Amino acid sequence: MYRLVAYLGILASIILGGMLGGILDFIAIKLACGRLGAHCCISIIYLLVGIVLGAFLGGVLAIVHVRRYTREQKEKKELAKYLASIPENAGNLIKSIIRKMRYRKKVQDDVMAELAAHFEDELKDCKTNDERQRKAQRLIEDFGDVNLLAVLLRRAKKRCRPLWRTVVAKTFQTIGVLILCFIVYCVYISLGKPTIAVNYLEEVTRLAHPVADESLNAAILYQKAIDAYNEPPLVKYETGTKEKNLLDAIQDKKWVTELTKEELASLKQWSSDNADSIELFRQASEKPHCWWKRQAKDKKDNNLLHVLMPELKSLRDITKMMVWQAKLKAYDGHPKEAFDDLLVCYRAGRHLKGPRLLIEQLVGMAIQAMAVKDMRMILCNQKVDSQSLKNLQAKLEDLAAEDTYVMSYEVEKFCALDFVQRCYTDNGRGSGHMIPGQLKSLDSDFAELVPDSKNAVLNYSLTLAMALVSANRSKMSREFEKIYSTAQEWAAKTPWQLHEENVDFEMGLDNWSSFKKVKYWPVQMLTPAMAKVSAIAYRIKTDTYATLAIIAISRYKQDKGEFPSTLDDLIQAGYLKQLPVDPWSDKPLVYKRTANGFMLYGVGSNFKDDGGQVVRDNKGKIKPYADEGDWVFWPVPK
């Protein structure tokens, strides 16, 4: 009967183990699909493997347990025989000693058997039960203190155990101590609090706030322009069945003649409705300075990573509206007014450059790029008299001379340092450890690392792991300082100079060991694409000076009746102050006279002259600033 119950227990364990293995396998596959973002099919084979493994483990564990239970039952029967052959008071003493030993069950049974055998040997000559009882009592008194005896027996058994068992015991004790220390350390770093010593949001405002006179601040007028701005209307597209935002509908169109009647009418009406906004935008562009009073999402913490910049999109939309208004004016025969509007946009772009966040600087450069590109578009489609061109050139030259074309990384470094002070403790000696609980609340980039906001255990485990592997505060700060200082040095050099120096734009990050990449994961996350960002600044510089050269060439043609032989002719004749330099070659832009006029282009990011050849996409459209081919400024690419 006993064996039947044991066999049934083993069978039940196998069945339960198989079910549990299948369930865990199913859950693991579903989790893998969710984490990898892939559509995985749950194969029957995978489930069968899980069931078989679960059944195997369940069966093995059941067999081990049954065998252990069987051995224990046999030992108990043998011990019961020993204790039955000695007086009751001796048996109670032995049980008391065994309880106080607090040692492994197997050793306790051995000691119990030895003590019972000792009493049995001493009492074997006794004739009566009373004599056995009295002698047993004397022996009990001779044993002394039970607690001391239990301690001595435990020590003796420890000294007598095999070396391998001692090693195993010490190993597990060490592991237990390490696990306890690890748990204590996890609790310690989780309870850490950041010390917010610097308000970097105020530092950003201070950098962009060179004067105290608010009447010189363009941001006030820009905000009024944004408040007065009317969103673009909806227009029909795709055979007139659907409606689309006007700016979205005409974003791929370059000139007025490409617009539909409805788009043209809507554009004129939209510009008219925004007359007040445009005028405020124009007034703002004439101010010498621009600083915004930045705020974070949570006004209490002033987290620079959570800074709000709602004005950027509106400023871009107003600029798009103004450049289309300029093209409308040029198309209607008012080029001077058109160029004035584009100069307004160029000045507005300058207000977003300098020591600001990279996104602000990039938007400012995008605004300037729209302005100079559409200057060339007007020159391509409309005839402009020499005097108007001269006035435009003079104004644009003044703006270009005062402008900066070097990307600033100072505020971006502030973001990194603000991250450090908010996510690390400060031990007063310039270092500290990362705080797990601070990572989740920082930024959307970090939220992607902790995707399951509902699972608190998973969230804590992931942030704890990220904190445990991270470098300390001083090392992380030094790495950020090193990277942004190097980036600022590179920003002052042209792409050609960096190419000649064979600069590694990844700053060696790709060559880091896997351990170092994990240790400095915030560096890789918060560091922007330095090469692309710095190149954009030189693109707008090249765009501007190429436009100045094109204006000068057009003036020369109108005045002299022919195009200049070289760009040097423009310098000698006083039509141009300086040659337009290509930052990708550190030489003047390539100028060629052609049968239909002239060509002006730069060698592009492949650093070689492809003879003015451009790269087109699958639809036949020119890819601006492509990695291959040249960057052609004139004739205007179509």
KAZI-V36174 format. One record per pair of residues at least 4 apart in sequence whose C-alpha atoms are under 6 Angstrom apart, sorted by the first residue. I is the first residue (numbers start at 1). GAP is how many residues later the second one is. D is the distance in Angstrom with one decimal. If there is no record, write none. Layout:
I | GAP | D
I | GAP | D
//
This chain:
10 | 49 | 5.9
10 | 52 | 5.2
13 | 4 | 5.8
13 | 45 | 5.1
13 | 46 | 5.8
14 | 41 | 4.4
14 | 44 | 4.9
14 | 45 | 4.7
17 | 4 | 6.0
17 | 37 | 4.5
17 | 38 | 4.5
17 | 41 | 4.6
18 | 33 | 4.1
18 | 34 | 6.0
18 | 36 | 4.3
18 | 37 | 4.0
21 | 4 | 6.0
21 | 29 | 4.9
21 | 30 | 4.9
21 | 33 | 4.2
22 | 25 | 5.4
22 | 28 | 4.8
22 | 29 | 4.6
25 | 25 | 5.5
32 | 4 | 5.9
33 | 4 | 5.8
33 | 5 | 5.3
33 | 7 | 5.7
50 | 4 | 6.0
51 | 4 | 6.0
52 | 4 | 6.0
54 | 4 | 6.0
55 | 4 | 6.0
76 | 4 | 6.0
80 | 4 | 6.0
82 | 34 | 5.9
83 | 8 | 5.8
97 | 49 | 6.0
97 | 53 | 5.3
98 | 10 | 6.0
100 | 50 | 5.8
101 | 49 | 4.8
101 | 53 | 5.8
120 | 4 | 6.0
123 | 9 | 6.0
126 | 5 | 5.9
126 | 6 | 5.6
132 | 4 | 5.9
167 | 4 | 6.0
178 | 4 | 6.0
189 | 246 | 5.9
190 | 245 | 5.9
190 | 246 | 5.9
192 | 243 | 5.9
193 | 232 | 5.8
194 | 228 | 5.4
194 | 230 | 5.7
194 | 231 | 4.7
201 | 103 | 5.5
205 | 4 | 5.9
208 | 83 | 5.4
209 | 82 | 5.7
216 | 71 | 5.7
217 | 72 | 5.3
217 | 73 | 4.9
218 | 66 | 4.6
218 | 69 | 5.3
218 | 72 | 4.7
219 | 71 | 5.3
219 | 72 | 5.8
219 | 73 | 5.9
221 | 59 | 5.9
221 | 63 | 5.2
222 | 59 | 5.8
222 | 62 | 5.8
225 | 52 | 4.3
225 | 55 | 5.1
225 | 56 | 5.6
228 | 49 | 5.2
229 | 45 | 6.0
229 | 48 | 5.3
232 | 14 | 5.7
233 | 12 | 6.0
233 | 13 | 5.8
234 | 9 | 5.7
234 | 10 | 5.1
234 | 11 | 4.6
234 | 12 | 5.6
235 | 8 | 5.1
235 | 9 | 5.3
235 | 11 | 5.8
236 | 4 | 4.9
236 | 6 | 5.4
236 | 7 | 4.2
237 | 5 | 5.6
237 | 6 | 6.0
247 | 4 | 5.8
259 | 4 | 5.8
259 | 5 | 5.9
262 | 4 | 6.0
263 | 4 | 5.9
266 | 4 | 5.9
282 | 62 | 5.9
285 | 59 | 6.0
285 | 62 | 5.5
285 | 63 | 4.8
290 | 61 | 5.7
295 | 12 | 5.7
295 | 13 | 5.9
296 | 6 | 5.3
296 | 7 | 5.8
296 | 10 | 5.0
296 | 11 | 4.1
296 | 12 | 5.6
297 | 9 | 5.7
304 | 111 | 5.9
326 | 12 | 4.0
326 | 15 | 5.9
327 | 4 | 6.0
329 | 5 | 5.1
329 | 9 | 5.4
330 | 4 | 4.9
330 | 5 | 4.4
330 | 8 | 5.5
342 | 29 | 5.0
346 | 22 | 4.6
346 | 25 | 5.8
349 | 15 | 4.0
349 | 18 | 5.3
349 | 19 | 5.3
352 | 8 | 5.6
352 | 9 | 5.4
352 | 12 | 4.8
353 | 8 | 4.6
353 | 11 | 6.0
354 | 54 | 6.0
355 | 53 | 5.4
356 | 55 | 5.5
357 | 54 | 5.5
357 | 55 | 5.9
369 | 4 | 6.0
369 | 171 | 5.9
378 | 4 | 5.6
386 | 169 | 5.2
393 | 4 | 5.9
405 | 132 | 5.3
406 | 85 | 5.8
406 | 86 | 6.0
407 | 84 | 5.9
407 | 127 | 6.0
414 | 4 | 5.9
419 | 4 | 5.9
420 | 4 | 5.7
423 | 11 | 5.6
423 | 12 | 5.4
423 | 15 | 5.4
424 | 8 | 5.9
424 | 9 | 5.3
424 | 10 | 4.3
424 | 11 | 5.6
425 | 7 | 4.8
425 | 8 | 5.5
426 | 5 | 5.8
426 | 6 | 4.9
427 | 4 | 5.8
427 | 5 | 5.3
430 | 44 | 5.8
431 | 42 | 4.6
431 | 43 | 4.6
432 | 40 | 5.8
432 | 41 | 5.0
433 | 39 | 5.2
434 | 33 | 5.1
436 | 27 | 4.9
436 | 28 | 5.0
436 | 31 | 5.5
440 | 7 | 5.9
450 | 9 | 5.9
460 | 4 | 5.8
469 | 50 | 5.4
470 | 49 | 4.4
471 | 5 | 6.0
471 | 48 | 5.4
481 | 4 | 5.9
491 | 43 | 5.6
494 | 89 | 5.3
495 | 4 | 6.0
495 | 88 | 5.9
495 | 89 | 5.4
496 | 87 | 6.0
496 | 88 | 4.7
496 | 89 | 5.4
498 | 5 | 5.5
505 | 26 | 5.8
512 | 4 | 5.9
517 | 4 | 5.7
522 | 4 | 5.9
523 | 4 | 5.8
539 | 4 | 6.0
542 | 4 | 5.8
545 | 35 | 5.3
546 | 34 | 6.0
552 | 23 | 5.5
556 | 4 | 5.6
557 | 4 | 5.0
557 | 5 | 4.7
557 | 6 | 4.9
564 | 5 | 5.9
570 | 5 | 5.0
570 | 6 | 5.4
571 | 5 | 5.0
580 | 8 | 5.4
580 | 9 | 5.9
581 | 6 | 5.4
581 | 7 | 4.2
581 | 8 | 5.7
582 | 4 | 5.4
582 | 5 | 5.6
582 | 6 | 5.5
582 | 7 | 5.2
582 | 20 | 5.9
584 | 23 | 5.8
589 | 12 | 5.8
589 | 13 | 5.2
590 | 10 | 5.6
590 | 11 | 5.3
591 | 8 | 5.7
591 | 9 | 4.7
592 | 6 | 5.5
592 | 7 | 5.1
593 | 5 | 4.2
594 | 4 | 4.9
599 | 35 | 5.2
599 | 36 | 6.0
600 | 33 | 5.7
600 | 34 | 5.0
601 | 30 | 5.5
601 | 31 | 4.2
601 | 32 | 5.4
602 | 28 | 5.9
602 | 29 | 5.1
603 | 4 | 5.7
603 | 5 | 5.3
603 | 6 | 4.9
603 | 27 | 4.8
604 | 26 | 5.0
604 | 27 | 5.4
605 | 22 | 5.5
606 | 22 | 5.8
610 | 19 | 5.8
610 | 20 | 6.0
612 | 18 | 5.4
613 | 16 | 5.6
613 | 17 | 5.7
614 | 15 | 4.9
614 | 16 | 5.5
615 | 7 | 5.8
615 | 8 | 5.8
615 | 14 | 5.7
616 | 4 | 5.3
616 | 5 | 5.1
616 | 6 | 4.2
616 | 7 | 5.3
617 | 4 | 5.5
//
